[in-house]
Amino acid sequence: MASHYRVGDKVIYTREKYTTRPGKRAKNIFATPRGEAYQYQVEKFWIVSEVRADASLVLQTRRGKSHITQPDDPSLRKATLFERIFKAGFFPQRSPVPTQFTTSKA
Protein backbone atom coordinates (compact mmCIF):
# COMPACT_ATOMS: atom_id res chain seq x y z
CA MET A 1 0.00 0.00 0.00
CA ALA A 2 1.54 3.27 -1.12
CA SER A 3 1.19 6.27 1.14
CA HIS A 4 0.65 9.77 -0.20
CA TYR A 5 2.72 11.11 2.70
CA ARG A 6 6.44 11.72 2.34
CA VAL A 7 9.21 12.47 4.82
CA GLY A 8 9.16 16.17 5.63
CA ASP A 9 5.43 16.66 4.99
CA LYS A 10 3.76 18.97 7.47
CA VAL A 11 0.64 17.37 8.93
CA ILE A 12 -2.05 18.27 11.43
CA TYR A 13 -3.28 15.68 13.89
CA THR A 14 -6.50 16.42 15.79
CA ARG A 15 -6.43 15.12 19.36
CA GLU A 16 -9.31 14.66 21.79
CA LYS A 17 -8.60 16.00 25.27
CA TYR A 18 -10.40 16.07 28.62
CA THR A 19 -9.37 18.66 31.23
CA THR A 20 -10.87 21.18 33.62
CA ARG A 21 -9.40 24.14 31.71
CA PRO A 22 -9.18 24.07 27.90
CA GLY A 23 -6.32 25.98 26.33
CA LYS A 24 -6.63 28.82 23.84
CA ARG A 25 -6.24 26.52 20.81
CA ALA A 26 -9.14 24.30 21.94
CA LYS A 27 -11.99 23.73 19.47
CA ASN A 28 -15.38 22.03 19.71
CA ILE A 29 -15.58 22.49 23.47
CA PHE A 30 -18.28 20.58 25.36
CA ALA A 31 -18.87 20.27 29.10
CA THR A 32 -18.97 16.74 30.49
CA PRO A 33 -22.38 15.58 31.82
CA ARG A 34 -21.77 16.83 35.36
CA GLY A 35 -19.87 19.92 34.24
CA GLU A 36 -16.69 19.06 36.13
CA ALA A 37 -14.48 18.94 33.04
CA TYR A 38 -14.47 19.74 29.35
CA GLN A 39 -14.08 17.60 26.26
CA TYR A 40 -12.45 19.35 23.32
CA GLN A 41 -10.15 18.98 20.33
CA VAL A 42 -6.70 20.45 19.77
CA GLU A 43 -4.81 20.53 16.49
CA LYS A 44 -1.24 19.30 16.80
CA PHE A 45 1.24 20.54 14.20
CA TRP A 46 3.62 17.70 13.42
CA ILE A 47 5.98 16.62 10.65
CA VAL A 48 6.41 13.22 8.99
CA SER A 49 9.84 11.93 9.99
CA GLU A 50 9.58 8.41 8.54
CA VAL A 51 7.35 6.37 6.25
CA ARG A 52 7.75 2.71 7.14
CA ALA A 53 7.58 -0.30 4.82
CA ASP A 54 4.15 -1.26 6.20
CA ALA A 55 2.97 2.30 5.24
CA SER A 56 2.71 3.44 8.88
CA LEU A 57 3.94 6.96 9.58
CA VAL A 58 6.28 8.19 12.28
CA LEU A 59 5.32 11.75 13.22
CA GLN A 60 7.62 14.11 15.11
CA THR A 61 6.38 16.77 17.53
CA ARG A 62 7.98 20.15 18.20
CA ARG A 63 9.56 18.78 21.36
CA GLY A 64 11.08 15.75 19.64
CA LYS A 65 8.57 13.07 20.63
CA SER A 66 7.50 10.50 18.05
CA HIS A 67 4.07 9.06 17.35
CA ILE A 68 3.22 6.18 15.02
CA THR A 69 -0.03 6.23 13.07
CA GLN A 70 -1.59 4.93 9.90
CA PRO A 71 -2.01 7.20 6.86
CA ASP A 72 -5.77 6.53 6.79
CA ASP A 73 -6.29 7.78 10.37
CA PRO A 74 -9.28 10.19 10.26
CA SER A 75 -7.53 12.51 12.75
CA LEU A 76 -4.59 13.03 10.38
CA ARG A 77 -4.45 15.38 7.41
CA LYS A 78 -1.87 17.28 5.40
CA ALA A 79 -1.45 20.93 6.24
CA THR A 80 -2.89 23.33 3.69
CA LEU A 81 -0.73 25.91 1.94
CA PHE A 82 -2.26 28.61 4.18
CA GLU A 83 -1.36 26.64 7.33
CA ARG A 84 2.18 25.91 6.13
CA ILE A 85 2.80 29.62 5.50
CA PHE A 86 0.96 31.41 8.29
CA LYS A 87 1.42 28.77 11.02
CA ALA A 88 4.96 27.80 10.14
CA GLY A 89 6.16 28.48 13.68
CA PHE A 90 3.85 25.79 15.08
CA PHE A 91 5.53 22.99 13.10
CA PRO A 92 8.77 21.34 14.23
CA GLN A 93 11.88 22.39 12.39
CA ARG A 94 13.51 19.71 10.33
CA SER A 95 16.39 18.40 12.33
CA PRO A 96 19.70 17.87 10.56
CA VAL A 97 20.83 14.36 9.79
CA PRO A 98 22.42 13.00 12.97
CA THR A 99 26.15 12.65 12.79
CA GLN A 100 27.95 9.62 14.13
CA PHE A 101 30.53 10.36 16.72
CA THR A 102 33.53 8.13 17.07
CA THR A 103 35.80 8.05 20.05
CA SER A 104 39.48 7.78 19.52
CA LYS A 105 41.97 6.56 22.07
CA ALA A 106 44.95 8.83 22.45
C-alpha positions in Angstrom: 0.0 0.0 0.0 1.5 3.3 -1.1 1.2 6.3 1.1 0.6 9.8 -0.2 2.7 11.1 2.7 6.4 11.7 2.3 9.2 12.5 4.8 9.2 16.2 5.6 5.4 16.7 5.0 3.8 19.0 7.5 0.6 17.4 8.9 -2.0 18.3 11.4 -3.3 15.7 13.9 -6.5 16.4 15.8 -6.4 15.1 19.4 -9.3 14.7 21.8 -8.6 16.0 25.3 -10.4 16.1 28.6 -9.4 18.7 31.2 -10.9 21.2 33.6 -9.4 24.1 31.7 -9.2 24.1 27.9 -6.3 26.0 26.3 -6.6 28.8 23.8 -6.2 26.5 20.8 -9.1 24.3 21.9 -12.0 23.7 19.5 -15.4 22.0 19.7 -15.6 22.5 23.5 -18.3 20.6 25.4 -18.9 20.3 29.1 -19.0 16.7 30.5 -22.4 15.6 31.8 -21.8 16.8 35.4 -19.9 19.9 34.2 -16.7 19.1 36.1 -14.5 18.9 33.0 -14.5 19.7 29.4 -14.1 17.6 26.3 -12.4 19.4 23.3 -10.2 19.0 20.3 -6.7 20.4 19.8 -4.8 20.5 16.5 -1.2 19.3 16.8 1.2 20.5 14.2 3.6 17.7 13.4 6.0 16.6 10.7 6.4 13.2 9.0 9.8 11.9 10.0 9.6 8.4 8.5 7.3 6.4 6.3 7.7 2.7 7.1 7.6 -0.3 4.8 4.1 -1.3 6.2 3.0 2.3 5.2 2.7 3.4 8.9 3.9 7.0 9.6 6.3 8.2 12.3 5.3 11.7 13.2 7.6 14.1 15.1 6.4 16.8 17.5 8.0 20.1 18.2 9.6 18.8 21.4 11.1 15.7 19.6 8.6 13.1 20.6 7.5 10.5 18.1 4.1 9.1 17.4 3.2 6.2 15.0 0.0 6.2 13.1 -1.6 4.9 9.9 -2.0 7.2 6.9 -5.8 6.5 6.8 -6.3 7.8 10.4 -9.3 10.2 10.3 -7.5 12.5 12.7 -4.6 13.0 10.4 -4.4 15.4 7.4 -1.9 17.3 5.4 -1.5 20.9 6.2 -2.9 23.3 3.7 -0.7 25.9 1.9 -2.3 28.6 4.2 -1.4 26.6 7.3 2.2 25.9 6.1 2.8 29.6 5.5 1.0 31.4 8.3 1.4 28.8 11.0 5.0 27.8 10.1 6.2 28.5 13.7 3.9 25.8 15.1 5.5 23.0 13.1 8.8 21.3 14.2 11.9 22.4 12.4 13.5 19.7 10.3 16.4 18.4 12.3 19.7 17.9 10.6 20.8 14.4 9.8 22.4 13.0 13.0 26.2 12.6 12.8 27.9 9.6 14.1 30.5 10.4 16.7 33.5 8.1 17.1 35.8 8.0 20.0 39.5 7.8 19.5 42.0 6.6 22.1 45.0 8.8 22.5 
